[in-house]
Amino acid sequence: MADTPGIPDTPHTLDIDELLTRTPTVRRRLDLSRPVSRPLLAECLQLALHAPNGGNRQNWRFLVIDDPGTKAGIARHYKSASDAYLAATPPTAMSEKAVAGVRYLADHLHEVPALVLACARGRLPDDAPLARQSSFFGTIYPALWSFMLAARSRGLGTALTTVHLAHEREVAALVGLPADEFTQVALVAVGHVTGGPGFRRTRRKPLDDVMSWNRWDS
């Protein structure tokens, strides 16, 4: 089968089921010493653009950040927001391992090779109805997941976070983003991974715990 036009031929070593079950949030295994090439990041984003989105309007914008000074500025805001988030999180809400991962990323975000800032065109009013909120934010998440899967298939690790949004306006000013025209939705940390390319199957609740048929079942 021919590759997508404009995308270099890339060997695919993971089938779709393996990708879907072995694409975890990667924080402590990001390789902070190895750069991620711009062509590789662009290749993953090119694939992400094919994700379904509301009305095929493609009302998104992706800002890739690899400048050390800019990353450091974002990391300062991220660290502040992350510390506040953890301080407000009940001890039983997250495992010790998860907390350690969050702290690690907050302490090392400035060293992560690349950050991808995902934005949606427009801004919602404070009293926007639920349906509009869901449509507005939901239209970009399939593209983000496609980007993360494409990155995983090429040996990269990713961590999607929204913690920095506590300082959305400050981050917008830092990168020259027109905050009245675009809304930041998420930030994705991207890097090669340490300890080999493989990941275990992610652990999740049994399906019966989260699914029912036809009627809501407690």
C-alpha positions in Angstrom: 0.0 0.0 0.0 1.4 3.4 -0.9 2.2 5.8 1.9 0.3 9.0 2.4 1.5 11.6 -0.2 4.1 14.0 1.3 5.1 11.6 4.1 8.4 9.8 3.8 8.3 6.0 3.8 8.7 4.8 7.4 9.0 1.2 8.6 6.0 0.3 10.7 6.8 -2.3 13.4 3.7 -2.1 15.6 0.3 -3.3 14.6 -2.7 -1.1 15.5 -3.8 -3.2 18.5 -0.3 -3.0 20.0 -0.2 0.8 19.4 -3.6 1.2 21.1 -2.6 -0.8 24.2 1.0 0.2 24.5 0.9 4.0 24.2 1.2 5.2 27.8 1.8 8.6 29.1 5.6 8.8 29.2 7.2 11.2 31.7 10.2 9.6 33.4 11.4 7.7 30.4 11.6 10.6 28.1 15.2 11.0 26.8 16.2 14.5 27.8 19.6 14.4 26.1 18.5 13.3 22.6 16.9 15.9 20.3 13.8 15.1 18.2 14.2 16.2 14.6 11.8 18.7 13.2 11.1 16.5 10.1 10.1 13.7 12.4 7.7 15.9 14.4 6.3 17.4 11.2 5.7 13.8 9.9 3.7 12.9 13.0 1.6 16.1 12.8 1.0 15.6 9.1 -0.6 12.3 10.0 -2.6 13.9 12.9 -4.2 16.3 10.4 -6.2 13.4 9.0 -8.1 12.9 12.3 -11.9 13.4 12.2 -13.0 16.8 13.4 -16.2 18.7 13.7 -17.6 19.7 10.3 -14.1 19.1 8.8 -13.4 22.7 9.7 -9.9 21.9 11.0 -10.1 24.9 13.4 -6.8 24.0 15.0 -3.2 25.3 15.2 -0.2 23.4 16.5 2.8 25.3 17.9 6.0 23.2 18.1 8.4 24.5 20.7 12.1 23.4 20.7 13.8 26.7 21.7 15.5 26.3 25.1 14.6 29.7 26.3 10.9 29.4 25.4 10.7 25.9 26.9 12.2 27.3 30.1 9.6 30.1 30.3 6.8 27.6 29.8 8.3 25.2 32.3 8.3 27.9 35.0 4.6 28.4 34.6 4.0 24.7 34.4 5.9 24.1 37.6 3.9 26.7 39.4 0.6 25.2 38.2 1.7 21.6 38.8 2.7 22.4 42.4 -0.7 24.0 43.0 -2.5 21.1 41.4 -0.7 18.5 43.5 -1.2 20.5 46.7 -5.0 20.5 46.0 -5.2 16.8 45.1 -6.3 14.5 47.9 -3.6 11.9 48.8 -5.9 9.0 47.8 -6.7 10.4 44.3 -3.4 9.4 42.8 -0.9 6.6 43.4 2.6 7.5 44.7 4.0 6.4 41.3 1.7 8.8 39.4 2.5 11.7 41.7 6.2 11.0 41.2 5.8 11.1 37.5 3.9 14.4 37.6 6.6 15.9 39.8 9.3 14.6 37.5 7.8 16.1 34.4 7.3 19.5 36.2 10.9 19.5 37.3 12.3 18.6 33.9 9.8 20.1 31.4 12.5 22.6 30.3 14.7 19.7 29.3 12.1 17.9 27.2 13.3 18.0 23.5 10.0 19.3 22.1 6.6 20.6 23.3 3.5 20.7 21.1 1.0 23.3 22.1 -2.5 22.5 20.6 -4.9 25.3 20.1 -8.4 25.7 18.9 -9.5 28.8 17.0 -11.9 31.0 18.9 -12.9 31.3 22.5 -15.9 30.1 24.4 -18.0 32.5 26.6 -18.0 31.7 30.3 -21.6 30.5 30.1 -21.2 28.3 27.0 -23.7 25.4 27.1 -22.3 21.9 27.6 -22.9 20.8 24.0 -20.8 23.7 22.7 -18.0 23.1 25.2 -17.9 19.4 24.2 -17.8 20.3 20.5 -15.2 23.0 20.9 -12.7 21.0 22.9 -13.6 17.5 21.5 -12.8 18.4 17.9 -9.1 18.7 18.5 -8.5 15.6 20.7 -8.7 13.0 17.9 -5.9 14.8 16.2 -3.9 14.9 19.4 -4.3 11.2 19.9 -3.4 10.5 16.3 -0.2 12.6 16.8 0.6 10.5 19.9 0.0 7.2 18.1 2.1 8.4 15.2 4.9 9.4 17.6 4.7 6.1 19.4 5.0 4.1 16.2 8.2 6.0 15.4 9.8 5.2 18.8 8.9 8.5 20.6 7.1 8.9 23.9 4.5 11.5 24.7 2.8 13.0 27.7 -0.4 15.1 27.2 -1.1 17.6 29.9 -3.4 20.5 30.6 -1.9 21.7 33.8 -0.3 24.8 32.3 -3.7 26.2 31.4 -3.8 27.7 34.9 -1.4 30.2 33.3 -2.8 30.2 29.8 -2.5 34.0 29.2 1.1 34.1 30.5 2.1 31.3 28.2 0.3 32.9 25.3 2.3 36.1 25.8 5.5 34.2 26.0 5.0 32.6 22.6 3.2 35.5 20.9 -0.1 33.6 20.6 -3.2 35.8 20.0 -5.1 34.7 23.1 -8.3 36.4 22.1 -8.4 34.4 18.8 -7.1 31.0 19.9 -7.7 28.9 23.0 -4.9 26.6 24.3 -6.3 23.1 24.7 -3.3 20.9 25.7 0.4 20.6 25.8 2.2 17.5 24.7 5.8 16.7 25.8 7.7 14.7 23.2 10.9 12.8 23.2 12.7 9.6 22.4 12.5 7.1 25.2 15.1 5.5 27.4 15.3 1.9 28.4 14.5 0.4 25.0 11.5 1.2 22.7 9.0 -1.3 24.2 6.3 -0.6 26.7 4.1 -3.0 28.7 0.4 -3.2 28.0 -1.2 -0.4 29.9 -3.1 -1.5 33.0 -6.8 -0.5 33.0 -10.0 -1.4 34.8 -12.0 -4.4 33.6 -14.4 -3.5 30.8 -17.4 -4.6 32.8 -16.5 -2.0 35.4 -17.0 0.9 33.0 -19.5 -0.4 30.4 -23.2 -1.3 30.4 -25.7 -2.1 27.7 -28.8 0.0 26.9 -29.4 1.2 30.5 -27.1 2.9 33.0 -26.0 0.2 35.5 -24.5 1.0 38.8 
